[in-house]
Amino acid sequence: MKTLKFILSLWSVFLGAVVGAGFLSGSELVVFLGGNDFKFIILSGVLFIVALIPLYGLSYKYSDLPLAVEKSTGCKKAYKVSVTLSAFIFFTAMLAGLDALGQTFGLNFPLFSLSAILVVLSLARYGIGGLEKLNAILMPIVIVLVNVVILRGKFSFAPSTSTSNVGNVFLYVTMNVFVSAPALFSSAQGKSKKVLFISAILSAVTLCVEAYLITSKIYSVKGAKNAHLPLLVATDGKGKYVLFTALLLGTLTSLACAFHPVYEYTKNSCKGFGAVIACALSFALSRIGLSAVVKYLYPLIGGVGAAFIIGLGIGFIREFIYERKRKDGRKFVRQTKR
């Protein structure tokens, strides 16, 4: 029972980071997957597992992600700057998504984004424990709600189509793993290898299933893919309040996960107001809108994330080879003594 609890805890943290406004509305999936082609969706799932394994593997040995990065790549300072900037961009997208939701219901004042900033600033003080509890409560609700909207009434799978390519799928995966890495690494501390491995597979499978359902719904309705919130248009407004609730809760979890590294790396700067200043700058940048952030800024995160994942992968392989040599050395010494 305890093992299952740990698996679901880590699963909810990862989904909480990835399944935000961009994913749930379908705008992120339209940009990177370009449709509901099953081979690209399966490829994304495999790449998620491949990217998560070295991250979780290093968390089993190191207590701090910057330290793991330093040992693996020697780029600790560059990592801190890049992950903070990337999380900042992701945080900006979530704020833009919240305001897009408000505008859908005729609310032009950015009430949702400003309220969310206050919530995550308050939550950040409780560290990874508070984040795990938030995601464990909200993510199952989000998954159920969005599936209710997609599957209610008549649902037919759209013909397989995609304008994407392997490069876009790779950027999509590395972007999400990179931004969620700080929260995931903290949450993975103290968990067994079995928990880490099963959680990685469960997370990838969940994302693949949800991505396929969302893109199938969007691409079954002409013109829906071009909307700011494609899934809302694809459902023709039916169940919009249920979808609105799912988007709101999912965006809140993504905001909290993205803000985790921003808060940790800025809270002591600018006389203790670093995190507040980061929120203000993010709010200002979010005025360009969700579509623009996803289209122009997300690929930048993907590029930086690709370098990060490759570096971690190399470090993980080196650690694995080193451990094997050390074990073989100990075995040889014991045999020699005999």
N, C-alpha and C positions, 0 to 999 in steps of 0.2 A: 504493500500500500504506500509506503514511504517512497519507493522507487517511482511509482506511478505519479505521485505528487511532484517529485523533482522533474520528471519528464514533462509533465503538463506545465509546470512553472516556467521552464526554459522555452518550451514551445510557445507559450503565451507572450513571453518577452520578445521573441523573434517576430512573431506575427504582429504584435503590437507596434513594432518598429516599421514593418513593411506594409501592413494593410492599413494605409491611411487614406486621405482624400483622393490622391492620385490613383491608387489601386482600386478602391471601391467604386469610384465614379467611372473608371475605365479609361480615363485620359492618359494615364501612365502606360497602360497596357496597349493602347492604340499606337502610341509613339514608339515603344520598344518592341512589342510583339507583332504589331501591324495586322492583327487578325486572330483567328482561332485555329490556325494550323497546328495540329496536334504534335507534329515533330518538333516545332520550335518550343512548344509548351513543355514537352517531355525533356528537351535539351536544357531548358531553364531549370527544371527540377534536378537533373543530374549535376548541373554546374553548381547549384545551391549546395548540394551535399558535398561536392568536391571542395568548395570554398569554405564550408563550415568545419570540415574535419580538421584542417591544420589550425584553425582558430581555437576550436575546442581542445585539440591536442596540446597546444601550448598553454592553455588555461590550466591544464592538469599539472603543469610544472611551475609556472610563474604566477605570482599573485597580483601582478600589475601589467596591464597591456602595454604601456610605454616601455616597460622593462623588457617584455617579450619582443617588442619591435626592435629595441636596441640590440638585443642579443642576436636577432634574426637578420636584421638589415643594417644596423649601425646608424639608423636615421631617426633617432628619437625626437629631436627638435622638429625636423621636417614633418614627422608624423603628427605631432601635436598641433602644428599649424594647419596642416591639410585636413585632419579629421574635424577640427573645430570649425574651419571654414565650410567643409562639406555638410556638417550637421547644421550649421547656420543656414545654408541654402535649403536644406530639407525642412528645417523649421519654418523658413519663409514660405515654402510651398504649402505647408499645412495651414498657415495663417491665411494665405490667399484662398485656399480651398474653403475654409470656414466662411470667409466673406462672400465667396461665390454661392455658398449655400444660403446665406442670408439674403442675397440679391434675388435668388430664385423665389423667395417668399416675400419679395417687395421690401426688404429691409436694406436700405442704402447705407445706414450708419454701421460701422464695423464693430457691432456689439459682440459678436461671437469671438472674433479674434482677440479683442481686448480682454474679454472675460477669460479666455483660454490662457492668455499670458499670465494673468493673476493666479490662475489655478496651478500652472506648472511651476511658477516661482515659489509658491507655497509648498508644492509637493517635492520639489528638488531637495529641500532640506532634510527629507527622510531617507535620501540615498537610494540604493538599489532595492532595499527591502520594500519601500513604499511603491516603487515602480513595479515590482513583481506582484504585489497585492492588487494594484490597479489593473494590470493586464490580465491577471488570473480571473478577475471578476468580469471585466468588460469584453474581452476578446471572444469568449464563447457566445455571448449575447450578440455581438456584431456579426459573427459568422451565421448564426441562425437567422437574424433579421434580413440580411442581404439575400440569403437563399430563399427566404419566404417571398421576397419581392420578385426574384428572378423566376421561380418555379410556379408561382400562383397562376391560376388560369391555364391557358394553353401555352405550352412551351415546346418549341421545336429547335433542334440543333441546326444552326446555320451551316450551309456548305463550307467545307474547309477552305480558308483563304488566308493569305498573308502577303504583306509587302515588306516584310522584315528580312533580316539576314543573320547569320551566326554572330557577326560583330555586334549588332544591336542587342541581341540576347545576352551576349557576354557582358556588355556594358550595363545592362539592366540588372544582372545578378551581382556583379562586383559593386555597383552603386549601392544596392540595398544591404549587402553584407558589410561593406565598409562603414556606412552610416550607423548600422546597428551594432557594429563590433564592440564599442566601449560598454554598452549596456549588456550585451551578450556575454562578454568576457567576465564582467563582474558577477553576473547571474550564474555562470558556469562554475565558479569557484566552489571547491569542496564536493562536487558531484562526480560520481563514478564514470568510468569510460563507457560502461553500458548505457547509462542515462544519457550521456552526451551523444552517443552514436544513434540511439533510437530517436532521440529528440530531433536530430538533424534530418533523419529520414521522414519522420512524421511532419515536420515543418515543410519540407520540400513537397511532399504529397499533397498536403493541404493547399499550398499555394498553387500547385498545378491544377487541382480540381476547381478551385475558385476562379483562377484565371480563365479556364476553359468555359465555365458557366457564364462569366461576365462578358467575355468577348463574343461568345455565341449569341447571347442576347443582343448585344450592341450591333453586330454585323447582320442580324436578321431584320433590322429596321433601316431602311434607306436614309442616309444622311445623319444618322445618330452619331457616327464616329467623329463628325466635325464639330459637335457641340462641346461647350465647356464642361458639362457633366453628361457624358454620353449615355451612361446607364439610365439616368433619369429620363432622358428623351426616349430611349429605347423602350422603357416601360410605359410610355405615353401618360405619365403622371399617375398611373394606378399604383396605389401603395406608396405614394410619394412621402407620406409622413413616416412610414416605417423605414423607407430608405434614408430619409433625412436623419432619423434617429441613429441608424447604423453608421452613416457618414460622420455624424457629429461625434459619436463615441469612438469610432475608429481613428478619426483625426486627433482626438484628445490623447489616445494612447501613443500615436506616432509623434505628436508634439512632445510628450513627456520623454519618450525614448531619445528623440533627436536633441532635446535640451539637456539630457544627462551629461554628455561630454562638454557642451558649451558652458554649463554651470560649473562643472568641476575645474575647467581650465581658465575660467574668467572670474570666478567668485571673489578671488583675493586681489584682483587688479582694480585700478582706478578707485582706491580707497574703499574697496568693498562693493562698489557699484558697477563692476564690470559686467555681471550677468544682466543687470537692469538695462545698461547701455546696449548690450547685445540684443536684447528684446526690442528696444526702441528702433535700432537700425534694421532689424529683421522686419518689423512692422512696416517701416517706411518702404523697404524693398518689395514687400508683398503687394504694394499698390499696383505693380505691373500686371498682376493677374496670374491665376494658376496655370493657364495654358502656356504663357510666355516662360514662366519659371521651369515648367516641365520640359518644354521644347529646347530652351537655350542654356539652362543652367544644370539640369540633370545629367546631360552627357559629360559635362566637366567632372562631376562627381564620379561618374563611371570610369573615366580615364584614370583619375587619381586612385580610385578603388582597385582598378586592375593592377596597378603597380604595387599597391599594398598587399593584395591577395597573393600575387606571384612571390613577393618578398617573404611573406609569412610561410607560403608553401615550401620555398627553398629552405627557410630556417627550420621548418618542421621535419623535412627530409634529413637535414644535417643532424638534427637532434636524434632522430630515429637511428641513423647510421652510427652515431656516437654511442648511443645506449647499447646497440647490438655489439659493437666492438668491445665496450667495457664489460658486458656480460661474458663474451667469449674469452676475454682476458682473464676474468675471475675464474672461469671454468678451467682454463689452461693451468692457472696457478694451483688450483685444487688438485688437478690430475698430476701435476709435477710433484707436489708434496707427498702424494700417495706413493 
